[in-house]
Amino acid sequence: MATTPVPAMRVRLRRGLSRSRHTCWVLFRVTVPTFVAMDLLGRLGAIETIGRLCAPIMSLFRLPGETAIVVLLAYLVNVYSAAAALGSLGATFGQVTTLGLMLGMAHALVVETLVLKTAGARFGRLLLYRLVMSALVGWTASRLFIGAPQ
């Protein structure tokens, strides 16, 4: 069995560390501003206001209204900013699981819909399908992972 020469391993290790550093930098640029924005919105009372406005819709998924911010960020921006926002809300295991499954079905809708349109796919149909599946999976997951409302 042939082994990889040490210099080749060093090159691969350096390349891997460089790519990891780049990925961490990208995630840092997304998550830190989101944390700051969520903290600012919380101090201004905007999160509570958004929560009250979105509570009727989010209650279908047994989620607090504030989690609508997470859903909107994932749908319109990306899952990294949604994860950063979710981290600042103090959600339970069941809420995180439900949101994760929902957002796995539908995320970055603007960008991905434009890509699908460019590729010639029936983007409207696929967009509707992703949103419906996200809602169905979220509703089902909430029944499995989140206790009944009290």
BELURZI-V166221 format. One record per helix or strand. SS is the DSSP state (alpha for helix, beta for strand). FROM is the first residue (numbers start at 1). TO is the last residue. Records with the same first field share a line. If there is no record, write none. Layout:
SS->FROM-TO + FROM-TO
This chain:
alpha->6-44 + 46-61 + 67-76 + 79-87 + 93-105 + 109-118 + 123-145
